[in-house]
Amino acid sequence: MSKELVIVDVSAVMRTHYRPLNHKFPLSIELDNKEFNTSALFGLMRLYKAWGFDRDYVFCYDTPQNFLKMTVAGKNYKKGRAKPNDDYYTQLNLSREILISLGEVVLSQSGYEADHFVVYAKEELSPYYDHTYIITNDKDLAVCVDEKTTWVSTRAKQPNITRENYEEQLKCPYNAIRLKKALVGDASDNIKGVYRFGEKKFSDFVLTEGLDHENAYGREEDIIRETDWFDEEEKADALGDLSLILPLEVPKQEFVFQERDTDKLYQYLELFEMNSIIKALYE
């Protein structure tokens, strides 16, 4: 039997499934005589239904502060992104407590975002597994993709990214996604890129610079500094955006995989009336 690892970008999963209580199809229960939103929590717990108990999991959490993106880059990162209601954060914080109580590996540390831990966990652990799956909607994390690692979207209709379809899905050479994002930009993350430098110009840039799957990853800064495609102001803009994309080096983490407390998980699922998950896992 193959040994597989699932690394979860928790905020990506929970934000994808979050519905406010005034949604046309809310997910909630009555708890302590109040309506308790369970939509985001359900989205996270249903990972067990989708991936089962036979795989190891690492759950990676965002924290409110980010050392790199709040201090070094000096930019208002992700400005304008819609913020969930307070009940989302209630579910997010509760989910962390639940997973820890189940014995799962949970990575969370003030000053770091989930993507920092995802990259770290993949690099540290994937050599010990036959295959690794990264559950996210953040295409920056496509840098983790290789022959043994698949990027799995939190969105049902969005294709997964593998080594075989990387170039087709991301429209750039293998592992050049950070370079592309720094130059072209990404509106979803408030990264502007170089002014009036779009997909077509990036394709021309790749051809002219002779970039391929072997010479982009890890050399993004050098490529931007050394090219004659941009003036100094444009290079400064691209390098500023690149600083927002590159993950921080996180402190060393201890990975202790314990036997999952499936009885306690059942109790939580019962409490939150997640009957479809119970049926898939326990019946």
C-alpha positions in Angstrom: 0.0 0.0 0.0 1.4 3.4 -1.0 2.1 6.0 1.7 0.6 9.3 1.0 0.6 12.8 2.6 -2.0 15.5 2.4 -0.8 19.0 3.2 -3.8 21.4 3.8 -3.8 25.2 3.4 -6.6 25.5 6.0 -7.7 29.1 5.2 -8.0 28.3 1.5 -10.3 25.3 2.3 -12.4 27.1 4.9 -12.8 30.3 2.9 -13.9 28.3 -0.2 -16.7 26.7 1.8 -17.7 29.6 4.0 -21.3 30.8 3.7 -22.7 33.7 5.8 -25.8 32.9 7.8 -27.9 35.0 5.4 -26.8 32.9 2.4 -29.6 31.3 0.3 -28.3 27.9 1.5 -26.6 28.4 4.9 -25.0 25.6 7.0 -25.7 26.0 10.7 -26.9 24.3 13.8 -28.4 25.5 17.0 -25.8 25.6 19.7 -26.3 27.1 23.2 -29.6 28.5 22.0 -27.8 30.4 19.2 -27.4 29.8 15.5 -23.9 28.6 14.9 -22.4 28.8 11.4 -20.7 25.5 10.5 -20.1 26.0 6.7 -16.3 26.6 6.8 -15.8 24.0 9.5 -17.8 21.5 7.4 -15.6 22.2 4.4 -12.5 21.4 6.5 -13.9 18.2 8.1 -15.1 16.8 4.8 -11.5 16.4 3.8 -11.6 13.2 5.9 -14.5 12.1 3.7 -12.6 12.9 0.5 -9.2 11.6 1.5 -9.9 9.1 4.3 -8.1 8.0 7.4 -5.3 6.1 5.6 -3.2 9.2 4.7 -1.1 11.4 7.0 -2.2 15.0 7.2 -0.4 18.3 7.9 -2.7 21.3 8.6 -1.2 24.7 7.9 -2.7 27.9 9.4 -2.4 31.6 8.6 -1.8 34.1 11.4 -2.9 37.7 11.6 0.6 39.0 11.4 3.1 38.4 8.6 6.7 39.5 9.1 7.6 39.6 5.4 4.5 41.1 4.0 3.8 43.7 6.7 7.3 45.0 7.4 9.9 44.1 4.7 7.8 44.7 1.6 6.2 47.8 2.9 3.0 47.2 0.8 -0.6 46.7 1.8 -0.7 43.0 0.8 -4.1 41.7 -0.3 -5.7 45.1 0.2 -9.3 45.0 -0.9 -9.8 41.3 -0.5 -13.3 40.6 0.9 -13.2 39.7 4.6 -15.4 37.0 6.0 -17.7 37.7 8.9 -16.6 37.1 12.5 -18.3 33.7 12.5 -15.7 32.6 10.0 -12.9 33.3 12.4 -14.8 31.5 15.2 -14.8 28.4 13.0 -11.2 28.9 12.0 -10.0 29.1 15.6 -12.2 26.2 16.7 -10.9 24.0 13.9 -7.4 24.4 15.1 -8.4 23.3 18.6 -10.3 20.3 17.2 -7.4 19.1 15.0 -4.9 19.4 17.9 -7.2 17.4 20.1 -7.5 14.7 17.4 -3.7 14.3 17.4 -3.2 15.9 13.9 0.0 17.8 12.9 -1.0 21.5 13.0 1.5 24.2 11.9 0.7 27.7 13.1 3.0 30.4 14.4 2.6 34.2 14.7 4.3 36.1 11.9 3.9 33.4 9.3 1.2 32.4 6.7 0.0 29.0 5.8 2.0 29.0 2.5 5.3 29.3 4.4 4.4 26.1 6.3 3.1 24.3 3.2 6.4 24.8 1.3 8.4 23.8 4.4 6.3 20.7 5.1 6.5 19.6 1.5 10.3 20.0 1.4 10.8 18.2 4.7 8.4 15.4 4.4 7.7 14.5 0.7 10.9 12.4 0.4 9.3 9.9 2.9 6.1 9.5 1.0 5.1 7.9 -2.3 2.9 10.9 -3.2 2.1 14.3 -1.6 -1.1 16.3 -2.2 -1.2 20.1 -1.6 -4.8 21.2 -0.9 -5.1 24.9 -1.7 -6.3 27.6 -4.2 -3.1 29.5 -4.0 -1.2 29.0 -7.3 2.0 30.3 -5.7 2.1 26.9 -4.1 2.4 25.3 -7.5 6.2 25.6 -6.8 5.6 22.4 -4.8 4.5 20.4 -7.8 6.8 17.7 -9.0 6.6 14.0 -10.1 5.5 13.0 -6.6 3.5 16.1 -5.7 0.1 17.3 -6.9 -1.5 20.7 -6.4 -5.2 20.0 -5.6 -7.7 22.9 -5.9 -10.2 23.6 -3.2 -12.7 24.5 -6.0 -14.5 21.6 -7.6 -14.3 22.9 -11.2 -10.7 24.1 -11.1 -8.2 21.5 -12.5 -5.5 20.1 -10.4 -1.9 20.8 -11.3 0.6 18.1 -11.9 4.0 17.9 -13.4 2.4 16.8 -16.7 0.0 19.7 -17.1 2.0 22.4 -15.3 2.8 24.5 -18.3 -0.7 24.2 -19.8 -2.4 25.2 -16.6 -0.1 28.1 -15.5 1.0 29.3 -19.0 4.7 29.4 -18.0 7.7 27.1 -17.9 7.8 24.6 -15.1 8.4 26.3 -11.7 8.4 29.8 -13.2 5.2 30.8 -11.5 6.8 33.1 -9.0 8.6 34.9 -11.8 5.5 35.2 -13.8 3.5 36.6 -10.9 6.1 39.2 -10.1 6.2 40.4 -13.7 2.6 40.0 -14.8 0.9 40.5 -11.4 -2.1 38.9 -9.7 -5.1 41.0 -9.0 -6.4 38.5 -6.4 -3.4 39.2 -4.2 -3.1 42.9 -5.1 0.2 42.3 -6.9 0.4 44.7 -9.8 3.4 43.4 -11.7 5.3 45.6 -14.3 3.0 48.2 -15.8 1.4 47.0 -19.0 3.3 43.7 -19.0 0.7 41.0 -19.6 0.5 37.3 -20.6 1.6 37.8 -24.2 4.7 39.9 -23.3 5.6 37.3 -20.6 5.5 34.6 -23.3 7.8 36.7 -25.5 10.1 37.3 -22.4 10.4 33.6 -21.7 11.4 32.9 -25.3 13.8 35.8 -25.6 15.5 35.0 -22.2 15.6 31.3 -23.0 13.8 30.3 -19.8 12.8 26.7 -19.4 12.0 24.2 -16.6 15.7 24.1 -15.5 16.6 27.8 -15.0 13.8 29.8 -13.5 13.0 28.4 -10.0 15.3 30.0 -7.3 16.7 32.5 -9.8 13.8 34.9 -10.1 15.6 37.8 -8.5 18.7 37.4 -10.7 16.6 37.1 -13.8 14.8 40.4 -13.1 18.0 42.2 -12.2 20.0 41.0 -15.2 17.4 41.4 -18.0 17.4 44.4 -20.3 13.6 44.2 -20.8 12.9 46.6 -18.0 14.2 50.0 -16.7 15.4 50.4 -13.1 12.0 51.6 -11.9 10.2 48.6 -13.5 12.8 46.2 -12.0 12.2 47.8 -8.6 8.4 47.2 -8.9 8.9 43.6 -9.9 11.4 42.9 -7.2 9.0 44.5 -4.6 6.3 42.2 -5.8 8.6 39.2 -5.8 9.4 39.9 -2.1 5.7 39.4 -1.4 5.6 36.1 -3.2 8.7 34.4 -1.8 7.9 32.5 1.4 9.7 33.1 4.7 12.1 30.6 6.0 10.2 29.2 9.0 11.7 28.0 12.2 12.3 24.3 12.4 9.2 22.3 13.1 8.8 18.9 14.7 6.5 16.5 12.9 5.0 13.9 15.2 2.3 11.8 13.6 0.1 10.2 16.2 -2.7 7.8 15.9 -5.8 9.9 15.0 -8.5 9.9 17.7 -11.4 8.9 15.4 -13.8 8.4 18.3 -13.3 12.0 19.3 -13.7 13.1 15.7 -17.0 11.2 15.6 -18.2 13.1 18.6 -17.4 16.4 17.0 -19.1 15.5 13.8 -22.2 14.4 15.7 -22.1 17.7 17.7 -22.0 19.8 14.5 -24.6 17.5 12.8 -22.3 16.6 9.9 -24.2 13.5 9.1 -23.0 13.0 5.5 -19.4 12.8 6.8 -20.4 10.4 9.6 -22.1 8.2 7.0 -19.1 8.1 4.7 -16.6 7.4 7.5 -18.3 5.3 10.1 -21.2 3.4 8.4 
